[in-house]
Amino acid sequence: MDGVGTGPGSHHAGWSRLIAAGERLATARSMKAVVDVLRTTAREIAGAEGIAVVLRDGEFCHYAAEDAVGKLWTGQRFPLGTCVSGWAMMNRQTVSIPDIRFDERVPQAAYAPTFVRSLVMVPVGAPRPVAAIGAYWSSARDHDPETIERLEALARSAATALENIRLLESVQESDRQRALAISAGRMGVWSYTVATGELTTSETCRLNFGRDPGEDFTYADLLAAVHPADHERVQAAITRSLAEGTDYDIEYRLITPAGETRWIGIRAQPSYAADGTALALAGVSIDMTERKRMEEALHEAAATLEQRVEQRTAELAHAQEALRQSQKLEAMGQLTGGVAHDFNNLLTPIMGSLDLLHRKGVGDAREQRLLGGALESAERARALVQRLLAFARRQPLEPRPIDVAALLVEIGPLIGTTLGPGIALTIDAPDPLPPAFADRNQIEMALLNLAVNARDAMTDGGRVTIAAASEDVARGHGELVAGSYVRITVTDTGTGMDEETRRRAVEPFYSTKTQSVGNGLGLSMVHGLMHQLGGAMALASTPGAGTEVALWLPVSARPLVVELRIEEDPEPAIAGTVLLVDDQDLVRATTAHMLEELGFDVIHARSGEEALRLVEAGAAFDILVTDHLMPGINGAELAHAIRERVPGAQVLLVSGYADEEIAPDLPRLAKPFRAAELAARVRELLRDEVA
């Protein structure tokens, strides 16, 4: 509804409409006018689908008006004890019912034919309510406390308006005074004679000033009651009205004999003799204390709301910044993932050729050293590309259930060596922990990266603590979905990071180290790895107080598998025919050369479509080795198509890029690779075939 939406501006508009409604109610001249204001305003400020205004008629509830999406009970009368509105008026309490089907105060027979499923009913008037305002919704819900507060504030304004009307109808003064009373909106009648200084007041007027209705109340008493801070302003207004013939229209504070501070509203007109001499002031007085208190409460509520708006605006800005950073990282991930894939295709023939030349001992000793250096550089390039793929969440992974406690114990000595003698290492890995679902090799690499970061942040020595624990995460916990996790924390006592550094720490190539020390891919790689495994990385750091990196790994749905090491016979020679598929001629040629060195005959195909034509033409092979990302049919699709035609065919998928479309049952080899890695994977496939 207008004015009560979920945005900050709508809340503010709701309170503005409430204040405007209070002003209209203060000048309402009839019961119909009051009901009309309630009917339109209540729906605006509550955001309800239906509004009903209920008047108390003796021992009955009379539904005087409604504004709803469906018909309710307009014009009907119910005994007080048989309806929710009657209960609210008799008990002088606001009723908030999330679901009417489970509240005994709700007559089900009356509500069943309507759309109403939840409601708020607010009594109007105190100490004996004379009406009620009902707000209705078509679905069960818990009602917002702010909505109830606004309805109750509207009810207080309505109570004052109804009292005004009652008093106006009882005034039996002169027509002129009645007009003044109607113009002012209510209450006590008074007149002041200028020549004698005599003040005549009605009982209600004396009550307004906190006096006993039966006691005398003089003009001196009136002036003495004016609050000292307003005294000068009141005197000036009286003098101006008598001198200029203008209305005496003022609001000011007064102090009653009991010491209470009240607000009073005065509206009067001067009268004059034929010669222009001022004779008197006559008018009405209005006790505005409740209205002023309500306005003060509304302004306080508006100020509080403004603070909430500012807070929510700040939270929204933070969320937008987080979204912007997420989109930025995602875009960078897509870019780096694509670049890394192309690099892998370039590195595969480079590394394969260098490896072949180095193994064959081509050249003299100096040339062999050059080949070794080039091969080492290619390995470093491969490691760099793997980090890029990890950041982009595109690296090939082999996740399986792992024992985190055992992993930490086993890798502890290596991490200790990496940290050096000046840094103490503590491993806290309670046993047992549930198995985590992760790629063991990648987790080890991530921990080594974090250890290197911690070492570089503690140039004067310190302590690194690596701990593991299991934890259940509820919904709304950062980037994690609800579930069970194994949390690994790496904490150091180093220099820490400021907020800007911490915020940018997971960006690729961002580093606080010198160019010769780091490439800025460590944390970004770990961050991408955790997301690729279905977990998350959390980074907490304070300048001078160290850094804590938390790795959240999902608990495995499968149990650990204990692998028994069996002494194997010497590796057998391998031979046979390989159907090799790759759209990159240079990559295919290098891979074919490696396979031929292993003893295989190689059938070449430039695409998946060409490979299928060869198979359908009768080409026989022992193993299919295929690239994954190719125009037309990709490697995974080709593997499944080949297995349909040649049941049980051995397949090795070669890819420099992880893809969600790759089925987990397809063996993979990551680009770039050396001949020994290719041979190991092929032997593994042949052993599986024999077994």
C-alpha positions in Angstrom: 0.0 0.0 0.0 1.1 3.6 -0.5 3.1 4.8 2.4 3.9 1.5 4.0 6.2 -0.3 1.7 9.5 -1.9 2.7 11.7 1.0 1.7 12.9 3.7 4.1 11.0 6.5 2.4 7.7 4.6 2.7 8.0 4.3 6.5 8.6 8.0 6.7 5.6 8.7 4.5 3.5 6.5 6.8 4.3 8.7 9.8 3.7 11.9 7.7 0.3 10.6 6.8 -0.4 9.9 10.4 0.5 13.5 11.4 -1.7 14.9 8.6 -4.6 12.7 9.8 -4.2 14.0 13.3 -4.6 17.5 12.0 -7.8 16.6 10.1 -9.2 14.8 13.1 -8.6 17.9 15.3 -11.0 19.9 13.1 -13.5 17.2 12.4 -17.1 18.4 13.0 -19.1 15.2 12.8 -18.9 11.5 13.5 -18.9 10.8 9.7 -15.9 13.0 9.2 -14.0 11.1 11.9 -15.0 7.7 10.4 -13.9 8.8 6.9 -10.5 9.9 8.1 -10.0 6.6 10.0 -11.2 4.5 7.1 -8.7 6.1 4.6 -5.8 6.7 6.9 -5.7 3.3 8.6 -5.3 1.4 5.4 -2.6 3.8 4.2 -0.5 3.5 7.4 -1.0 -0.2 8.0 -0.6 -1.5 4.4 -3.6 -3.8 5.2 -5.9 -5.4 2.6 -9.0 -4.4 4.7 -10.0 -1.7 7.2 -13.1 -1.6 9.4 -14.2 1.2 11.7 -16.4 -0.2 14.6 -18.5 2.1 16.9 -19.7 1.0 20.3 -23.5 1.2 20.4 -24.4 0.3 24.0 -23.7 -3.4 24.4 -23.2 -3.9 20.6 -20.5 -3.4 18.1 -21.7 -1.5 15.0 -19.4 -1.8 11.9 -19.8 1.7 10.6 -17.4 1.7 7.6 -15.0 -0.5 5.8 -12.4 -0.3 3.0 -11.4 -3.8 1.9 -10.7 -5.9 -1.1 -13.7 -8.1 -0.3 -16.9 -7.5 1.6 -16.7 -7.6 5.4 -19.5 -6.6 7.8 -20.5 -3.0 7.0 -23.8 -2.0 8.7 -23.9 -5.2 10.9 -24.2 -5.2 14.7 -22.8 -7.9 17.0 -22.9 -8.2 20.8 -19.8 -7.0 22.4 -18.8 -10.4 23.7 -19.1 -12.2 20.3 -16.6 -10.2 18.2 -12.9 -9.3 18.4 -13.7 -5.5 18.3 -15.9 -5.9 21.3 -13.1 -7.8 23.2 -10.6 -5.0 22.4 -13.0 -2.3 23.6 -14.1 -4.2 26.8 -10.5 -5.1 27.7 -9.1 -1.8 26.5 -6.3 -3.7 24.8 -4.9 -3.9 21.3 -5.5 -7.3 19.7 -2.9 -8.7 17.3 -3.8 -12.2 15.9 -1.3 -13.8 13.4 -3.8 -16.5 12.4 -7.5 -16.2 13.2 -8.0 -20.0 12.9 -6.2 -20.5 16.2 -7.6 -17.8 18.4 -10.7 -18.4 20.5 -11.7 -14.7 20.5 -12.5 -15.0 16.8 -16.0 -16.2 15.8 -15.1 -18.6 13.0 -18.6 -18.6 11.5 -18.5 -14.8 10.9 -14.9 -14.8 9.5 -15.0 -17.9 7.4 -16.9 -16.4 4.4 -14.4 -13.5 4.2 -10.9 -13.1 3.0 -9.6 -12.3 6.5 -6.9 -14.6 7.9 -5.0 -12.3 10.3 -5.9 -9.0 12.0 -5.0 -6.1 14.3 -7.8 -4.5 16.4 -7.1 -1.2 18.2 -9.5 0.3 20.8 -10.3 4.0 20.5 -10.9 6.2 23.6 -10.0 5.9 27.3 -10.8 5.0 29.9 -14.0 3.6 28.2 -13.3 2.9 24.5 -16.1 4.0 22.3 -14.8 2.6 19.0 -12.2 0.3 17.4 -10.1 0.3 14.3 -9.6 -3.1 12.6 -6.9 -3.9 10.0 -7.1 -7.2 8.1 -4.9 -9.4 5.9 -5.6 -12.4 3.7 -2.6 -14.5 4.9 -1.3 -15.5 8.3 1.5 -13.2 9.4 3.4 -11.8 12.4 2.4 -8.1 12.6 5.1 -5.5 12.5 5.3 -3.6 15.9 5.7 -0.3 13.9 2.4 -1.0 12.2 0.7 -1.5 15.5 2.3 1.6 16.9 0.9 3.7 14.0 -2.6 2.3 14.4 -2.5 3.0 18.1 -1.3 6.6 17.5 -4.2 7.0 15.0 -6.6 5.7 17.7 -5.4 8.3 20.2 -6.0 11.1 17.7 -9.5 9.6 17.0 -10.3 9.5 20.7 -9.5 13.3 21.0 -11.6 14.0 17.9 -14.6 12.1 19.3 -14.4 13.9 22.6 -14.3 17.2 20.8 -17.5 16.3 18.8 -19.2 15.3 22.0 -18.3 18.6 23.7 -19.2 20.6 20.6 -22.7 19.0 20.6 -23.2 19.9 24.2 -22.2 23.5 24.0 -25.3 25.7 24.6 -23.6 29.1 24.2 -24.4 31.9 21.8 -24.3 31.3 18.1 -21.1 33.4 17.9 -19.4 31.4 20.6 -20.7 28.2 19.0 -19.1 29.3 15.7 -15.9 30.1 17.5 -15.9 26.7 19.2 -16.6 24.9 15.9 -13.8 26.9 14.2 -11.4 26.1 17.0 -12.3 22.4 17.2 -13.4 22.2 20.9 -13.8 22.8 24.5 -14.1 25.4 27.2 -15.7 28.8 26.6 -14.5 32.0 28.1 -14.8 35.8 27.8 -12.7 38.7 29.1 -14.1 42.2 29.7 -11.4 44.8 29.0 -12.9 47.7 31.2 -13.3 45.6 34.4 -10.7 43.0 33.8 -13.3 40.4 34.6 -12.8 36.8 33.3 -15.7 34.5 32.8 -15.0 30.8 32.2 -16.9 27.6 31.8 -16.3 24.5 33.9 -14.4 22.9 31.0 -12.2 25.9 30.6 -11.3 25.8 34.3 -10.5 22.1 33.9 -8.2 22.9 31.0 -6.1 25.1 33.4 -6.0 22.4 36.0 -8.5 24.1 38.3 -11.5 22.8 40.2 -14.6 23.5 38.1 -16.3 25.1 41.1 -13.6 27.6 42.1 -13.1 31.1 41.0 -10.6 31.7 38.2 -9.5 35.3 37.5 -7.6 36.9 34.7 -4.7 37.3 37.1 -4.9 33.6 37.8 -4.8 32.9 34.0 -1.7 35.1 33.4 0.0 33.6 36.5 -0.6 30.1 35.0 1.2 30.9 31.7 4.6 29.2 31.5 7.4 31.8 32.1 9.0 31.0 28.8 5.7 31.8 27.0 4.4 34.8 29.1 5.8 37.6 26.9 4.5 35.9 23.8 0.9 35.6 25.2 0.8 39.2 26.4 2.0 40.4 23.0 -0.7 38.3 21.2 -3.5 39.7 23.5 -2.4 43.3 23.0 -2.1 42.9 19.2 -5.6 41.3 18.9 -7.3 44.1 20.9 -5.3 46.8 19.0 -5.7 45.5 15.5 -8.9 43.6 15.6 -7.3 40.3 14.6 -8.1 36.9 16.0 -6.4 35.9 19.3 -5.1 32.5 18.1 -2.2 31.0 20.1 -0.9 27.8 21.6 1.2 28.0 24.8 2.2 26.1 27.9 0.7 26.5 31.3 1.5 25.3 34.8 -1.3 23.9 36.9 -1.5 24.4 40.7 -0.4 20.8 41.0 2.8 21.7 39.1 1.9 19.9 35.9 2.9 21.4 32.6 0.1 21.4 30.0 -0.5 22.8 26.5 -3.5 25.0 25.9 -4.9 26.3 22.6 -6.8 29.6 22.6 -9.0 31.0 19.8 -10.9 34.2 20.4 -12.2 37.4 18.7 -12.3 40.9 20.0 -15.5 43.1 20.2 -15.6 46.9 20.1 -17.9 49.8 21.0 -19.3 52.1 18.3 -16.4 54.5 18.9 -13.9 51.7 18.3 -13.0 51.1 22.0 -12.1 47.5 22.7 -14.7 45.9 24.9 -13.9 42.2 25.3 -12.3 39.1 24.0 -14.4 36.0 23.8 -13.6 32.5 22.6 -12.7 28.9 23.5 -9.9 27.1 25.1 -8.6 23.7 24.0 -6.5 21.2 26.1 -3.9 20.2 23.6 -1.6 18.3 26.0 -2.4 14.9 24.6 -2.0 16.1 21.0 1.3 17.8 21.8 2.5 14.7 23.5 1.4 12.6 20.5 3.2 15.0 18.1 6.3 14.8 20.3 6.1 11.0 20.3 5.6 11.1 16.5 8.5 13.4 16.0 10.7 11.2 18.2 9.4 8.2 16.2 10.2 10.0 13.0 13.7 10.8 14.3 14.2 7.2 15.3 12.9 6.2 11.9 15.2 8.6 10.2 18.1 6.9 12.1 16.8 3.5 11.0 16.6 4.8 7.4 20.2 6.1 7.6 21.3 2.8 9.1 19.4 0.8 6.5 20.8 3.1 3.8 24.3 2.4 5.0 23.6 -1.3 5.1 22.1 -1.1 1.6 25.2 0.7 0.4 27.4 -1.9 2.0 25.4 -4.7 0.4 25.6 -2.9 -3.0 29.4 -2.6 -2.6 29.6 -6.2 -1.7 27.5 -7.1 -4.8 29.7 -4.8 -6.9 32.9 -6.5 -5.5 31.3 -10.0 -6.1 30.4 -9.0 -9.7 33.9 -7.6 -10.2 35.5 -10.8 -8.9 33.1 -12.9 -11.0 34.0 -10.9 -14.2 37.7 -11.2 -13.4 37.2 -14.9 -12.8 35.6 -15.4 -16.1 38.4 -13.4 -17.8 41.3 -15.2 -16.0 39.6 -18.6 -16.5 39.5 -18.1 -20.3 43.0 -16.7 -20.4 44.3 -19.6 -18.3 42.7 -22.1 -20.6 44.4 -20.6 -23.6 47.7 -20.6 -21.7 47.3 -24.3 -20.9 46.9 -25.0 -24.6 50.1 -23.1 -25.3 52.0 -24.7 -22.5 51.1 -28.2 -23.4 53.3 -28.4 -26.6 56.0 -26.3 -25.0 56.3 -28.4 -21.9 55.9 -31.7 -23.8 58.6 -30.8 -26.3 61.0 -29.5 -23.7 60.4 -32.6 -21.6 61.0 -34.9 -24.6 64.3 -33.1 -25.6 65.5 -33.1 -22.0 64.8 -36.8 -21.5 66.5 -37.7 -24.7 69.6 -35.8 -23.7 69.6 -33.6 -26.8 72.6 -31.3 -27.0 75.7 -30.9 -24.9 75.8 -30.2 -21.1 75.2 -26.4 -21.6 72.2 -27.0 -23.9 70.9 -29.6 -21.4 71.1 -26.9 -18.6 69.2 -24.5 -20.9 66.6 -27.1 -21.5 66.3 -27.8 -17.8 65.9 -24.1 -17.1 63.3 -23.7 -19.7 61.4 -26.7 -18.4 61.6 -25.3 -14.9 60.1 -22.0 -16.1 57.4 -23.9 -17.9 56.6 -25.7 -14.6 56.4 -22.3 -12.8 54.1 -21.1 -15.6 51.9 -24.1 -15.1 51.7 -23.4 -11.4 50.8 -19.8 -12.1 48.0 -20.9 -14.5 46.7 -23.3 -11.9 46.4 -20.5 -9.4 44.5 -18.4 -12.0 42.2 -21.3 -12.6 41.7 -21.7 -8.8 40.8 -18.1 -8.5 38.4 -18.4 -11.4 36.9 -21.6 -9.9 37.7 -23.4 -13.1 40.6 -25.7 -12.0 40.0 -29.5 -12.4 39.4 -31.0 -9.0 39.1 -34.5 -7.7 37.1 -34.0 -4.4 36.6 -37.0 -2.2 36.1 -37.6 1.6 39.3 -36.6 3.4 40.5 -36.9 7.0 41.3 -33.2 7.9 43.0 -34.1 11.2 45.3 -36.6 9.6 46.0 -34.2 6.8 47.1 -31.5 9.2 49.3 -33.9 11.2 51.0 -35.2 8.0 51.6 -31.7 6.5 52.7 -30.2 9.7 56.4 -30.9 9.3 56.4 -29.4 5.8 54.6 -26.3 7.0 57.1 -26.0 9.9 60.0 -26.2 7.4 58.3 -23.5 5.3 57.9 -21.2 8.2 61.5 -21.5 9.4 63.0 -21.7 12.9 62.0 -18.3 14.0 58.2 -19.1 13.9 56.5 -21.5 16.2 53.9 -23.8 14.8 50.9 -25.2 16.7 48.6 -27.9 15.1 45.3 -28.3 16.9 43.4 -31.1 15.1 41.0 -33.0 17.4 40.2 -36.5 16.5 37.6 -37.6 15.4 36.4 -35.0 12.9 33.8 -35.8 10.3 35.3 -36.3 6.8 35.4 -33.2 4.6 34.6 -33.3 0.9 37.6 -31.7 -0.8 40.6 -32.2 -3.1 43.4 -33.2 -0.7 46.2 -32.0 -2.9 44.6 -28.6 -3.4 43.9 -28.2 0.4 47.6 -28.9 1.1 48.6 -26.3 -1.5 46.2 -23.8 0.0 47.6 -24.4 3.5 51.2 -24.0 2.2 50.2 -20.7 0.6 48.7 -19.4 3.8 51.8 -20.5 5.7 53.9 -18.5 3.3 51.7 -15.4 3.8 51.9 -15.8 7.6 55.7 -16.2 7.4 56.1 -13.0 5.3 53.9 -11.1 7.8 56.2 -12.0 10.8 59.6 -10.8 9.8 60.6 -10.8 13.5 59.2 -14.2 14.3 55.9 -15.2 16.0 53.5 -18.0 16.1 51.2 -19.7 13.6 48.3 -21.8 14.8 46.4 -24.2 12.5 43.3 -25.6 14.0 40.3 -27.7 12.8 36.8 -28.1 14.2 33.4 -29.2 13.0 30.6 -26.7 13.0 27.0 -26.6 11.9 26.0 -23.4 10.0 22.5 -22.0 10.0 21.0 -20.0 7.1 22.3 -16.4 6.7 25.9 -17.2 7.7 27.8 -15.1 5.2 28.4 -16.9 1.9 27.7 -20.3 3.3 24.6 -22.3 2.8 23.1 -24.0 5.8 24.8 -27.3 6.6 27.7 -29.1 8.4 31.3 -28.0 7.8 34.8 -28.7 8.8 36.5 -25.3 9.6 40.3 -25.0 9.3 41.7 -21.7 10.7 45.2 -20.4 10.1 46.1 -17.7 12.6 49.3 -15.7 12.8 50.7 -13.0 15.1 52.0 -10.9 12.3 51.5 -7.3 11.2 47.8 -7.7 10.2 46.0 -5.7 7.5 44.0 -2.5 7.4 40.4 -2.5 6.1 41.3 -1.5 2.5 44.0 -4.2 2.3 41.7 -6.8 3.8 38.9 -5.9 1.4 41.1 -6.3 -1.6 43.1 -9.2 -0.4 41.3 -11.8 -2.6 41.7 -9.8 -5.8 44.1 -11.5 -8.2 47.5 -9.8 -8.5 46.8 -7.5 -5.5 49.7 -7.8 -3.1 51.3 -5.8 -0.3 54.6 -7.6 -1.0 57.3 -6.4 -3.4 57.1 -7.7 -6.9 60.0 -10.1 -6.4 58.4 -11.6 -3.3 54.9 -12.5 -4.4 52.5 -12.4 -7.3 49.3 -11.7 -5.3 47.6 -14.9 -6.2 47.8 -16.8 -2.9 44.7 -15.6 -1.2 42.7 -15.3 -4.4 43.6 -18.9 -5.3 42.4 -20.1 -1.8 39.3 -18.0 -2.1 38.4 -19.5 -5.5 39.2 -23.0 -4.4 36.9 -22.8 -1.3 34.0 -21.7 -3.4 34.6 -24.3 -6.1 34.5 -27.0 -3.3 31.2 -25.6 -2.0 32.7 -23.9 1.0 34.0 -20.4 1.7 37.0 -18.4 3.0 36.7 -15.8 5.7 39.4 -13.3 6.4 39.7 -11.4 9.7 42.6 -9.1 10.4 43.6 -6.1 12.5 46.7 -4.0 12.0 49.3 -5.0 14.6 47.2 -7.9 15.9 47.7 -10.6 13.2 45.4 -12.3 10.7 43.0 -15.3 10.8 42.0 -17.1 7.7 39.1 -19.6 8.1 38.5 -22.3 5.4 35.0 -23.8 5.5 34.8 -27.3 3.8 31.5 -29.1 3.5 31.2 -32.4 5.4 31.2 -35.3 3.1 28.0 -37.3 2.6 30.2 -40.4 2.0 32.5 -42.1 4.6 36.2 -42.2 4.4 37.8 -44.9 2.3 41.0 -46.3 3.7 43.4 -47.1 0.9 45.7 -50.1 1.5 49.2 -49.8 -0.1 50.0 -53.1 -1.8 53.4 -53.8 -3.2 53.0 -53.7 -7.0 55.0 -55.6 -9.7 57.2 -53.5 -11.9 55.3 -51.3 -14.3 54.5 -53.3 -17.5 55.2 -52.0 -20.9 52.2 -50.4 -22.5 51.1 -50.6 -26.1 48.0 -50.4 -28.2 46.1 -47.9 -30.2 44.9 -44.5 -29.1 42.2 -42.4 -30.7 43.5 -38.9 -30.1 41.1 -35.9 -30.6 42.1 -32.3 -30.3 41.2 -29.3 -32.4 44.6 -27.6 -31.8 47.1 -29.1 -34.3 50.2 -28.3 -32.3 48.8 -29.7 -29.0 47.6 -32.9 -30.8 51.0 -33.4 -32.5 52.9 -33.1 -29.2 50.5 -35.4 -27.3 50.7 -37.9 -30.2 54.5 -37.9 -30.0 54.4 -38.6 -26.2 52.0 -41.5 -26.8 54.1 -42.9 -29.6 57.1 -42.8 -27.3 55.1 -44.9 -24.8 54.5 -47.5 -27.5 51.1 -46.6 -28.8 49.8 -46.3 -32.4 47.9 -43.0 -32.7 44.8 -42.3 -34.8 44.4 -38.5 -35.2 41.0 -36.6 -35.3 40.6 -32.8 -35.3 37.1 -32.8 -33.9 34.5 -34.9 -32.1 32.5 -35.3 -35.3 35.6 -36.6 -37.2 36.3 -39.1 -34.3 32.7 -40.5 -34.5 33.0 -40.9 -38.3 36.2 -42.9 -37.8 34.6 -45.1 -35.2 31.6 -45.7 -37.3 33.9 -46.6 -40.2 35.4 -49.3 -38.1 38.5 -47.7 -36.6 39.6 -49.9 -33.6 41.3 -48.4 -30.5 42.2 -49.2 -26.9 41.9 -45.8 -25.4 40.2 -42.5 -26.4 42.2 -39.5 -25.4 40.2 -36.3 -26.1 40.4 -32.6 -25.4 37.3 -31.3 -23.7 36.6 -27.7 -25.0 36.3 -28.0 -28.8 33.9 -26.5 -31.4 30.9 -28.6 -31.9 30.9 -31.8 -29.8 32.9 -31.3 -26.7 35.0 -34.0 -25.1 32.5 -35.2 -22.5 29.8 -35.5 -25.1 32.2 -37.4 -27.4 33.1 -39.8 -24.6 29.5 -40.7 -23.9 28.8 -41.1 -27.6 31.8 -43.4 -28.0 30.8 -45.5 -25.0 27.4 -46.0 -26.6 29.0 -47.3 -29.7 31.9 -49.2 -28.0 30.6 -50.3 -24.5 33.4 -50.3 -21.9 35.7 -48.1 -23.9 38.5 -46.5 -21.9 38.4 -42.7 -22.0 40.9 -40.0 -20.8 39.6 -36.5 -20.9 42.3 -33.8 -21.3 41.3 -30.3 -20.2 42.9 -27.1 -19.0 39.6 -25.9 -17.7 37.1 -27.3 -15.2 33.6 -27.4 -16.4 30.4 -28.3 -14.5 29.2 -30.3 -17.5 32.0 -32.9 -17.1 30.7 -36.0 -15.5 32.6 -37.2 -12.4 33.0 -40.7 -13.9 35.2 -39.5 -16.7 39.0 -39.8 -15.9 40.7 -36.5 -16.5 44.3 -35.2 -17.1 44.9 -31.5 -16.6 46.8 -29.5 -19.2 49.7 -28.9 -19.4 51.3 -32.2 -18.7 54.5 -34.1 -19.1 55.1 -37.5 -20.6 55.4 -39.2 -17.2 52.0 -37.8 -16.1 50.4 -39.0 -19.3 52.0 -42.4 -18.9 50.8 -42.7 -15.3 47.2 -41.9 -16.2 47.2 -44.3 -19.2 48.7 -47.2 -17.1 46.0 -46.5 -14.5 43.3 -46.9 -17.1 44.8 -50.1 -18.5 45.1 -51.6 -15.0 41.4 -50.8 -14.4 40.5 -52.5 -17.7 42.4 -55.6 -16.8 40.9 -55.7 -13.3 
